[in-house]
Amino acid sequence: MCALEVSSSEEMTSAKEGRLSAQTMYEKCIALSRNLWWTWQPDVINLFRDLDPIRWRQLDHNPVALLAEMTPERLEARVSELALHSRINQAYRRLKEYLSQRPLWGRTHAGVLGSKPVAYFSLEYGVHESVPIYSGGLGVLSGDHCKSASDLGVPLVAVGLFYDQGYFKQHLTVDGWQEEEYIDVDVTKLPLDLCTDAEGKPIIITLETRSSRLLVKVWQLRVGRVNIYLLDTDVEGNSPEDRELTSRLYGGDNRTRIRQELVAGVGGVRALRALGIKPGVYHLNEGHSAFAVLEVMRERMVDDGLSFEEARREVRQCTVFTTHTPVPAGHDRFDPGLMEEHLGPLRDALGISHETLMSLGRVDPTRMDEPFCMTVLALKVSRKANAVSALHGRVTRQMWANLYSWRAEDEVPIGHITNGVHIPSWLAWQMKILYDRYFPERWYERMGEPEVWQSIYNVDPGELWETHLTLKNQLMAFVRRRLSRQCRRRNEPDEVIEAARSILDPNALTIGFGRRFATYKRATLILRDPDRLARIVNDPERPVQFIFAGKAHPRDIAGKEYIRAIANLRHDPRFNKRIVFIEDYDINVCRHMIQGVDVWLNTPRRPLEASGTSGQKAILNGALHMSVLDGWWAEAYDGSNGFAIGNGSSHKSEENTDARDAESLYQVLENQVIPEFYDQDSDGLPRRWVLRMMNSISSLAWRFSSHRMVADYVRLAYLPAACGTSSEMSR
């Protein structure tokens, strides 16, 4: 019986009896658990939580693992105890209706894609914390892209890799040093199905290199109406080294990376073909999967008798590329030896020389010493290329201007589509209930319309503030649990553990900082003047507290030093009650933080933040964004909807830039943020602050949603690529 099949006679019998039989109820719960649609349905999340709140938390909110511990009879007993039958039946019916309906937006605006679906390639997907195949922003962006494509009814399939050890679990030592732990993921406890052929045998993709043959199996992950196909080299017949090739995200050396990208790109295209899927558009989300277009060219040469140049022109017309990083080190580069070892057989099939292949990844094809760059390949073989914010578009055109030396810099064909976030996934259910009372009926079907969000001004300010305080208190409880658990794991004294259980003040201004600890994100900027910071956080009338979280790449020693500097503030009596660091930043930690803080802090060294979406998640829940004018904030801040650090300029000297931005950060805190937050009326309501919250929600929520983002991709990229028409991306 497949994931959504429950016997109709069983349902009819259950309906007559007024309740579900144990087996039918169990099957419906299984069906709900195996489509990640539930991850943005608060009522279904609460349903799973109610089955066993303690195990739900212990199992990282994984309903597949939770149900695996229950027999139908045990589940029936629990459901009967809590009278959950009608809730299960309603949730199951809603899922079936969701999957069977084709939404109006997709039918109206993306109809041609129904016969020419988009194939979306990404190296990571952050859909939910229970499926740990992501590391951070890129993965969460990919997950949100798939969710919005599902909600809008955009025909899209996604391709990536299955990492059976995921990204690492982060633990800090007593002195604050990050240590990494990799845990084998039990695939039977994930909502994955092995893809099989017509005879029921697993689909196996074969990839030839000069030195070996790689076998790849394919898993299917359902995200609403969108399927994500994950490639896995843990296949009998592969060498022990190759069986572990896809085990870790962003692990290993350059040889591991090129082999992973060969699997994701070339293997991904072959997997789609084996599944009978014929895309009309190929969307490369970052350059990691750019080898895919070479395989598509080979297919066109075989199927249609095209020459390499003809195939190259044809494939270019249907390829879209999104670049995410303005940091040069973030673009993969491979030497000629690695390229020949891994792409040699494909090069033979394409009928091109080694130098011709290398030239596709070189800015200057005549430079024999230039390595092969995946981003260069993606730019050369795509009809549409975009950055992920307006400022990032400008920076990217500067970065790659040499690739288009015959054009003026502002004519470089790289536009921008600013990133957004999936509102239903990040909006606290308490806030949704509040919006439901004041917003237009079925407002959540019109999330991309600015008029809908003007309804925030109809909300009673006191009610909005009380809802925010509820979420803030939930964050305090979460932080205390996590910190006490960290202390117990390190075998710290009982008094330290006990202090962690009561740390932080729910009434104090609370500022959150959560992101990857790359040095350019400057997590320690606030520490530049410790004495001044101590005065700020310990003001007896207007205290301030900070919650930090984030991981550094295992090889990023400087990033780890930043973590240690912040984590070790707990040993400083000036800060130990005001600044905390939460281990193992993931979607769950992020969700609690962005829903409960008063202010979300972002301090990148401009212009190195491509977009940054964590602040977009925070504003949905009433938190105010305080950031350097970089990434999305450079096009969002209007003076009344948050706070700006600096004036949007940067000095040639990084030291001078950091000094100026730190001074601005302190001044904004002292002269704007703190006074406005603590300017409360006799009822304890900070009216100016709440008005700024409303301004933020009304002006930003619709603009920076992934529904708007995906709609932009359809209009500016997917439809032109599918139809062969031209369209200019916004700049």
C-alpha positions, 0 to 999 in steps of 0.5 A, a space after each residue: 500500500 503506497 503512502 496515500 492509499 487507505 482502503 475506501 471500504 475501511 474509510 466507509 466503515 470507519 465513517 459509519 462507526 464515527 471513528 477510524 479503525 486502529 489500522 486505518 488511523 495508523 496508515 493515515 498517520 504514516 501517510 501524513 508523516 511521509 510527505 513533508 507538507 506537514 512541516 508547514 501545517 501547524 495543526 498537523 505539527 501539533 497533532 504529532 506533538 500531542 502523540 508523545 511530546 517528550 519523544 517528539 522533542 527527543 526525536 528532533 520532531 521526526 514523525 516517521 521515527 515517532 510512529 516507528 516506535 508505536 504499534 497501531 494498537 498503542 497509537 489507537 490507545 493514545 488517540 482515544 485518550 486524547 480524542 484525536 480521531 477527527 483531527 487525524 481524519 481532517 489532516 489526512 483529507 486536507 493532504 489529499 485535497 492539496 495533492 489533487 488540486 492544481 492551484 490557480 496561480 500555477 495553472 494561470 501563470 506557469 501552464 507551459 511548464 506542465 509539459 516542460 517541468 523545471 529541474 532544480 539542482 542544488 547540493 543541499 535542501 533544508 526542508 526540516 530539521 528531521 531531514 538533516 541534509 543541509 548546512 545553512 542558508 543555501 539549503 534552507 533557501 532551496 527547501 523554501 523554493 521547493 515549498 513555494 513551488 509546491 504551494 503555487 503549483 509550479 511544475 518542478 522537480 528537484 535534484 540533490 545528494 543524500 548525505 547519510 551523515 548529514 552535516 555535523 553536530 556541533 559541541 563546544 568544549 568547556 573553553 568554547 572550542 567547536 568540536 564536530 560529531 557525525 552521526 549515521 542517519 537511519 534511512 528507515 526513520 526518514 520519509 524516503 522511498 527508493 526509486 524503482 523501475 517498472 519491474 520494481 528493481 532499484 534504479 541504478 545510475 552508472 557514471 564512468 570516470 577514467 579511474 573507476 565506475 560509480 553506481 548511484 541509487 536514487 531516493 524520493 523525498 516528497 515536499 507537498 506537490 514537489 519531489 526531491 530526488 536524492 542521489 546516493 553512492 552507498 551501493 553494493 559494487 562501489 569501492 568502500 571509498 565511493 560508498 562513502 562519497 555522498 555520506 557528508 555534506 561539504 566534507 573531504 578534499 577537492 577530489 571528493 568535491 568534484 566526484 560529488 558534483 559529478 554525481 549531482 550534475 551528470 548523475 542527476 540528469 541521468 536519474 531524471 531520464 531513468 525516471 521518465 522525467 523530461 525537463 524543459 528548464 534546468 535551474 542550477 542553484 549555485 555552480 556545484 551542479 553545473 556538470 549537468 548541462 554537459 550531460 544534457 548536451 550529450 543527450 541532445 547529441 545522441 537523441 537529435 544528432 546535433 553537433 557539440 556546438 549545436 547542442 551547446 546553443 540549444 541547451 543554453 536556451 533552457 538553462 538558468 543559473 543562480 549564483 549565491 556568493 560574492 566571496 571568491 573562495 566560494 566558487 569551486 575550481 578544479 585542476 586539469 588532472 581532476 577534470 580529465 580523470 572525472 570528465 574524460 569519458 563524458 568529454 569523449 562522448 561530447 567529441 571535444 578536446 581536453 582544452 575545449 572542455 577546460 575552456 568552458 570553465 576558464 575566464 580566459 580560455 587561452 590561459 593554460 594555468 587557469 583552473 576550471 571554475 564551476 561558476 564560469 561554466 554555469 555562466 557560459 552555458 546559461 541563458 539567464 543568470 541571476 544574483 540573489 539581491 540587487 546589491 549582490 547583482 552589482 557585485 557579481 557583475 563586477 566580479 565576472 566583468 572579465 568574462 564579458 570584456 566586450 561589454 560595459 560593466 553595467 551591461 554584464 548579463 547577470 540580473 538579480 532575483 532577491 531571495 525570500 522565505 516560505 512564510 508558512 514554515 517560519 511564521 509562528 502559529 500564534 502569529 498566524 492565529 493573530 493574522 487570521 483574525 485581522 487579515 482578509 479571509 484566506 489571506 495565506 493564499 495571497 501572501 505575495 500581495 502587498 495589500 494583504 499585509 496592510 491589515 497589520 495596522 488593524 491589529 490591536 497594538 496591545 494584542 500584537 505585543 502580547 503575542 510577541 511576549 508569549 513567543 519571547 517567553 517560549 524562547 527563554 524556556 528553550 534557551 534555558 533547556 538547551 544551555 542546561 543540557 550543554 552544561 550537563 554534557 560537559 559534566 559541569 558543576 550542579 550550580 552551573 547547570 542550575 544557573 543555566 535553568 534561570 538565565 536571561 530576563 524575559 523583560 530585557 531587550 533580547 537580540 539574536 544572532 544566528 548564522 554561519 560563523 564565516 569571518 566576513 559575517 563578523 559575529 564578534 563586531 559587538 565585542 570590539 569595545 568590551 567595556 562599552 558593551 558591558 555598560 550597555 548590557 548591564 544598565 540596571 534600568 534598560 538591560 540588553 541580552 544577546 543570544 548567539 548560535 551558529 557553526 563554523 566549517 570544520 576547517 575554518 579555524 578563524 571562524 571557530 575562534 569567533 565562536 570561542 570568543 563569544 562562548 567564553 564570555 560566560 566565564 566573564 562576570 560582566 557578560 555571563 548572564 547577558 550573552 549566551 551561545 546555543 550549540 548546534 544551530 539548525 532549523 529548529 534553533 533558528 525557528 525558536 530564535 527568529 520567533 522570539 527575539 526582539 531584534 535580529 542582528 546582522 553584521 556582514 562586511 559589506 558587500 559580502 552578504 549575497 542576500 541573507 534570509 534569516 532576518 526575513 524570517 524574523 520580521 514575519 514574527 514581529 522582530 525588528 531587523 538591525 543590520 549593515 546595509 548589505 544583501 536584502 536589507 540594502 533594498 528593504 530598509 526605509 527608515 521606519 521598518 527596522 534599524 541600519 548599521 552604517 550608511 551603506 559605504 565601506 572603507 578600502 581598509 577592512 580595519 577602518 570599515 570594522 571600526 566604523 561599523 562597530 561605532 555605528 552599531 553601538 550608537 544605533 543601540 544606545 540612541 535608537 534601539 534601547 530608548 525606543 524599546 524601553 519607552 513604554 506607556 503606563 500599561 507597559 506597551 512600547 507604542 513606538 516600537 510596536 508601530 515599527 513592528 507593524 511598519 516592518 511587517 507591512 512593508 517587508 513580509 510580502 516582498 521577501 517571501 519565497 512565493 514572490 521569489 518563485 513567481 519572479 523565477 517563473 516570469 523572468 527565467 523559467 517561462 523564457 527558458 521553456 518558450 525560447 522568448 526573451 525577458 530582462 531580469 530586474 537590476 
